[in-house]
Amino acid sequence: MSRKGRILVWIMFVALLMCYLFIEPRTRLAFYFQPKTESLHILPDKNIAPVLSMGFQNIWADFILLKSQLHVHDTSKQGLIKDGKLLKEMMELILKLDPYYVDGFIFGSFALSEFWDNLGVADSIDLLEKAWHWNKDEHRFPMYIGFNYSMKSENKKEAIKWFRLALRDEDAPQNLVWVVDALMGQDDLNSTIQRDAVCNICDEAKDKTQKREYCLRCKFYVLLVELNEGSKLFAKQQGRPMKHISEFVKFGYLDQLPKEPLGGNWYVNEKGIITSTTTNRAEQKATR
């Protein structure tokens, strides 16, 4: 290259360098001071995600779960419908990639139920139902569905249905039946629901320990419902509510009081409902 050519190249290089030094700081400042926008979340179509993962579905499911945990950690997103929907989409993508990812779905169910009010509870139940379809031996799915219904929606009939399904599993916690008692409370309707649910468990239980536990409680609730029905008849015929359990025998409604199957004592509570000291112990155990 001639001397004039080299000089021309240097002039062009210096000119470009001067342009960069002039433009770069101004461009950087312009981006720094412009309004911040939310990052764009793009999830692949869940129907083709297993193909795109090229055999690494489990690793991709781990990555999506981590992404969902970071999403939930941002408290500014809680209560926003669009962010709740994004969390649900992440969970459904994980379900498609790895339907046996039990711990991931349990995290997702808690996150959804706390993320955005009643809609989140409904999505949590939907996720658990879908996950349970793939993991029938996992008692925690129907158990958490039951808790969602009893604590979030207060739908006691639906709650006991799912608790009953959970209790079929011999690995289910034995004290769950006490937790159910405490959640149901004591009134005529709930005692009837409990009788039907526990007696069904008694009929279907295969494990000897479970059968002994639930069949005793079945007998307990059968007697409890019958005593409360008798108490209503007493109030109708005597013109006043029953004050003491002994009035069954005193007024000739029973020859003798039936023995309380679980070892407690029958009594009339402050609401005029016949119950047992056993239920008090149940509530104490459930709250420990």
C-alpha positions, 0 to 999 in steps of 0.5 A: 500500500502506498504512503497516501493509502496508509494515511487515508486508512488512518484518517478513516480509523480516527474518524470512526473512533471519534464518532464512536466516542461521541455517540456511545456515551449519549446512546448509553445514557439515553437507554439508562434514563428511558422508562424500564419495561418488564422482561418478556416471558416466552414459553414454548408450546406445551404440546411440542415441548417434549420434542424440542427438549430432545430427550432432556425433559427432566432437565428442562422441567427443572429449569422451568420450575426454577424459573417459576420459583423466581417468578413467585419470589417477586412479590410485586407480581402477586395478585396480578392476573396476567402473572398468575396465568403465566405461573399456571402456564409454567406448571402445565408445561412442567406437567407436559415435560415430566408428569411424575415431578411430584415435588414440582407440582406440590410447590406449584399448588401452594404457589398458585393458591397463594398467588391470586385469590380464588382464581389461584385456588381453582388453578391449584386444584386443577393442577393437583387433579391433573398431577394425581391422574399420573401419580395415583399412589401419591396421597398428598395430591388429594389431601392438598385438594381437600385442604384447598376446599376446606380452608380456601373455599370452605366447601366441606362436602368436596373437602371430605370427598378428597380427604376420603380418597387420600385416606385410602392410601396406607401411607397417608398420615394416620392423624389425618382423620383427626385433622378432618374432624377438627376442620369439619366441626360439630353440627348435624350436617357435618356429622352426617358427612363424616358418618358417610365418609368414614363408613365408606373408608371402613368398607374399602380399607384393606390395611388392618390398622386403618380398618380398625381405626376407621370402623371404630370411627364409623360406629362412633358417627353412626351413634352420634347422628342417631343421638342427635336425631333423638335429641331433635325428637326430644325437643319436639315432644318435650317443648324444650331442648335437651339439657343433659345426655341422661335425659334420654334414659330419664324420659324413656327414649332409651333403656340405656345410653350406648357406649361411646366406641372411642372411649370418650363420654357423650354430652350436650354442648353449649349449642345444644348438640350432642357430641363427645369428649373424643372430639375435643381430643381430636381438635387438640391433636389436629392443632398441635 
